[in-house]
Amino acid sequence: MGSVDKTLFLLKHGKDLLIVHIYVDDIIFGGSSHALCSKFSKQMSREFEMSMMGELQFFLGLQIRKTPQGTFVHQSKYTRDLLRKFEMANASPQMTSMSTSIALDADEDGKEVDQKVYRGMIGSPLYLTAMRPDIQFAVGLCTRFQASPRESHRTAVKRILRYIKFTPEFSLWYSADSSLSLLGFSDSDHAGYRIDRKSTSGTCQFLGTSLVSWSSRKQSSVATSTCEAEYVAAASCFSQILWMLATLRDYSLTYGRIPILCDSSSAISVDKNPVLHSRTKHIDVVGEGIDKALIKGEIE
């Protein structure tokens, strides 16, 4: 059993490896040996009443297409169904998911819209973020207005749908030749949420050239400077890196120093200079772990 993910199971048989992942009543498995996979399949069929669905091609709305060069994971069918559901299949496409000149707020004087309809409109693309990191920030922002949606919020959601109409075949590519080096990126939108002025942390993690994890979340406290916002975002990226390292150890993979890239020189200086830590006690304790990791040389 995996040390972090308890639904993950691994079996090592000589030089071969079998990987099994369980989701509710579905089992996905694969391995380095066809014989080992076949043996596992037959044994499970004897022990439990189940059927083999064949090679993984469709799972929870995700479509998987394998080639000798790598694997595509996409949601094009779900995208087409979503656009038809909300009568946006023939809408004019947009090249971006949201406007850079108009910031969403509560818009208390704006025209109210049906709450149930709005929740349906934003809930559907929310599921798309499982494979579409390019819309995660915009969708996450629009979900914050579900309690009292206005016409301006619905217009913003429709723009997301028009962008999806422009990019229906966007997918994630996992190259078979990619290395397994781990790399993290962090950024923040300082005081970008106009209602409570909280910042949004954006992080993503790569294994070689493959994007495997991403996040866009509003921070729990108000950052008083861009340095603080970037520092908290870097700490969030570091937490995800730690979880990934624990999972990758189950695959017998080991790592040295893990790079985390941040575009704020002040946040980097605070991270690397222990003398400055006494001046940043107002920053939430979320940053304590990243300080210790830098001192130990686990990240850079």
C-alpha positions in Angstrom: 0.0 0.0 0.0 1.2 3.5 -0.8 2.6 5.5 2.2 0.6 8.6 1.3 -2.2 7.5 -1.1 -3.9 4.5 0.5 -5.8 3.7 -2.7 -2.4 3.0 -4.4 -0.9 -0.5 -4.3 2.4 -1.7 -5.8 3.8 -5.2 -6.3 7.5 -5.8 -7.1 8.3 -9.2 -8.7 11.9 -9.4 -9.6 12.6 -6.6 -12.0 9.0 -6.2 -12.8 6.5 -3.7 -11.2 2.7 -3.9 -11.0 0.8 -0.7 -10.1 -2.8 -0.8 -9.0 -5.1 2.2 -8.3 -8.6 1.8 -6.8 -11.3 4.4 -7.2 -14.6 3.4 -5.5 -15.5 0.1 -7.4 -13.1 0.7 -10.4 -9.6 -0.6 -10.6 -6.9 0.8 -12.9 -3.7 -1.2 -13.2 -0.6 -1.5 -15.3 2.9 -2.8 -15.1 6.2 -3.5 -16.8 5.2 -7.1 -17.6 2.2 -8.3 -19.6 2.4 -11.7 -17.8 2.2 -10.0 -14.4 -0.8 -7.9 -15.5 -2.6 -11.0 -16.9 -2.0 -12.9 -13.7 -3.4 -10.1 -11.6 -6.4 -9.8 -13.8 -7.2 -13.5 -13.6 -6.7 -13.7 -9.9 -9.0 -10.7 -9.3 -11.7 -12.2 -11.5 -11.6 -15.4 -9.5 -11.8 -13.6 -6.1 -14.4 -11.0 -7.1 -17.3 -10.7 -9.5 -15.9 -8.2 -12.0 -15.3 -7.7 -15.7 -12.3 -6.5 -17.7 -12.9 -3.4 -19.6 -9.7 -3.6 -21.6 -7.1 -0.9 -22.2 -7.8 2.4 -20.4 -9.4 4.8 -22.9 -12.2 6.5 -20.9 -12.4 7.1 -17.2 -14.6 9.6 -15.2 -15.0 11.8 -18.2 -11.3 11.7 -19.1 -10.2 10.4 -22.4 -6.9 8.7 -22.7 -5.1 8.1 -26.0 -1.8 6.2 -26.0 0.8 6.4 -28.7 4.4 4.9 -28.9 5.6 8.5 -28.2 3.5 9.1 -25.1 -0.1 9.7 -23.8 -2.7 12.3 -24.5 -5.3 13.0 -21.7 -8.2 15.2 -22.7 -11.9 15.9 -22.2 -13.1 16.8 -25.7 -16.3 14.8 -25.5 -17.2 16.4 -22.2 -16.4 19.8 -23.7 -18.7 19.3 -26.6 -21.5 18.1 -24.4 -21.0 21.1 -22.0 -21.2 23.6 -24.9 -24.4 21.9 -26.2 -26.0 21.8 -22.8 -25.7 25.6 -22.3 -26.4 26.4 -26.0 -22.9 27.8 -26.6 -21.9 25.4 -29.4 -22.4 28.1 -32.0 -21.2 31.0 -29.8 -18.4 33.3 -31.1 -15.1 32.0 -29.6 -12.8 34.0 -27.4 -9.0 33.7 -27.4 -8.7 34.3 -23.6 -10.8 32.9 -20.7 -11.2 36.3 -18.9 -10.7 40.0 -19.4 -7.5 41.6 -18.1 -9.1 45.0 -17.9 -12.3 44.2 -15.9 -12.0 42.9 -12.4 -15.0 41.0 -10.9 -16.5 42.1 -7.7 -19.8 41.6 -5.8 -21.6 44.0 -8.2 -24.4 44.5 -5.6 -26.2 47.0 -7.9 -26.1 44.6 -10.9 -29.0 42.6 -12.2 -29.6 39.3 -10.3 -29.6 36.0 -12.2 -31.0 32.6 -11.4 -28.8 31.1 -8.7 -29.5 27.5 -9.8 -28.7 28.2 -13.5 -25.5 30.1 -12.6 -24.3 27.2 -10.4 -24.9 24.8 -13.2 -23.0 27.0 -15.7 -19.9 27.3 -13.5 -20.1 23.8 -12.0 -19.7 22.2 -15.4 -16.4 23.9 -16.4 -15.2 23.4 -12.8 -14.9 19.7 -13.7 -13.0 20.6 -16.8 -10.2 22.0 -14.6 -9.2 18.4 -13.9 -7.4 18.5 -17.3 -7.5 22.3 -18.2 -5.1 24.3 -15.9 -5.5 27.2 -18.4 -9.1 27.9 -17.1 -8.6 27.1 -13.4 -8.0 30.7 -12.2 -11.0 32.1 -14.1 -13.3 29.3 -13.1 -12.2 29.6 -9.5 -12.9 33.3 -9.4 -16.4 32.9 -10.8 -17.3 30.2 -8.3 -16.9 32.7 -5.5 -20.1 34.5 -6.5 -22.5 31.5 -6.4 -24.4 32.8 -3.4 -25.5 36.0 -5.1 -24.7 35.9 -8.9 -25.2 38.9 -11.1 -25.4 39.5 -14.8 -21.7 40.5 -14.9 -20.7 37.2 -13.3 -22.8 35.2 -15.8 -21.1 37.2 -18.6 -17.7 36.2 -17.2 -18.8 32.5 -17.2 -20.0 32.8 -20.8 -16.6 34.2 -21.8 -15.0 31.1 -20.2 -17.4 28.9 -22.3 -16.5 30.9 -25.4 -12.8 30.3 -24.7 -13.5 26.6 -24.3 -15.3 26.8 -27.7 -12.1 28.2 -29.1 -9.9 25.5 -27.5 -12.1 22.3 -27.5 -9.2 19.9 -28.2 -6.7 21.2 -25.6 -5.1 18.3 -23.8 -2.2 17.3 -21.6 0.7 15.5 -23.2 2.8 13.0 -21.3 5.9 12.1 -23.3 7.3 8.6 -23.0 10.8 10.1 -23.3 10.3 12.6 -20.5 12.7 12.6 -17.5 11.5 12.2 -14.0 13.1 15.3 -12.6 10.8 17.2 -10.3 10.3 21.0 -10.7 7.9 23.5 -9.1 6.6 26.9 -10.1 4.8 29.4 -7.9 3.2 32.8 -8.4 0.5 35.0 -6.8 -2.1 37.6 -7.8 -1.5 40.1 -5.0 -4.7 41.5 -3.5 -6.5 40.5 -6.7 -9.8 39.6 -5.1 -11.6 43.0 -4.8 -14.0 42.0 -2.1 -11.7 41.0 0.8 -8.4 41.9 -1.0 -6.9 38.5 -0.5 -4.3 37.2 -2.9 -4.5 34.0 -5.0 -1.7 31.5 -5.0 -0.9 29.7 -8.3 1.4 26.7 -8.4 2.2 23.9 -10.7 4.6 20.9 -10.6 6.3 19.1 -13.5 7.9 15.7 -13.8 10.4 16.4 -16.6 8.3 18.0 -19.3 5.0 16.6 -18.0 2.6 18.8 -16.0 1.3 16.5 -13.2 -0.2 18.9 -10.6 -1.5 22.5 -10.5 -3.5 24.7 -8.1 -5.1 28.1 -8.0 -6.4 29.0 -4.5 -7.3 32.1 -2.6 -4.9 32.6 0.4 -6.4 32.4 3.9 -5.1 35.8 5.1 -4.6 39.2 3.6 -1.1 39.7 2.3 0.2 43.2 3.1 2.9 43.1 0.3 3.7 41.3 -2.9 6.6 39.7 -1.1 4.3 38.1 1.5 1.9 36.9 -1.2 4.7 35.3 -3.2 6.2 33.8 -0.1 2.9 32.1 0.9 2.4 30.9 -2.7 5.9 29.4 -2.6 5.1 27.6 0.7 1.9 26.2 -1.0 4.0 24.9 -3.9 6.5 23.4 -1.4 3.7 21.5 0.5 2.6 19.9 -2.8 6.2 19.0 -3.6 6.5 17.3 -0.2 3.4 15.2 -0.9 4.7 14.2 -4.4 8.1 13.3 -3.0 6.5 10.9 -0.5 4.4 9.3 -3.3 7.4 9.0 -5.6 9.4 7.2 -2.9 6.8 4.4 -3.2 8.1 3.9 -6.8 11.7 3.7 -5.4 12.5 7.1 -6.9 14.8 9.4 -4.9 15.6 13.1 -5.3 18.2 15.6 -4.2 17.5 19.3 -4.2 14.1 20.2 -5.8 14.0 23.6 -7.6 11.0 25.8 -6.9 10.9 28.8 -9.3 9.5 32.1 -8.0 9.5 35.5 -9.8 9.8 37.6 -6.7 13.4 38.4 -5.7 12.2 39.7 -2.3 10.4 36.5 -1.5 13.5 34.5 -2.5 15.7 36.7 -0.3 13.4 36.1 2.7 13.5 32.3 2.0 17.3 32.1 1.8 18.4 34.6 4.4 17.6 33.4 8.0 18.4 37.0 9.3 15.3 38.3 7.6 13.0 35.7 9.2 12.7 37.9 12.3 11.2 40.6 10.2 8.6 38.4 8.7 6.8 37.1 11.8 3.6 38.7 10.6 3.5 36.2 7.7 1.4 33.2 8.5 3.2 30.1 9.9 2.6 28.4 6.5 6.1 29.5 5.6 7.8 27.7 8.4 8.2 24.4 6.5 9.8 26.0 3.5 12.4 27.7 5.7 13.4 24.4 7.3 13.6 22.7 3.9 15.9 25.4 2.5 18.2 25.1 5.5 18.3 21.3 5.1 19.0 21.6 1.4 15.9 19.7 0.3 14.7 22.5 -2.1 16.4 25.5 -3.8 
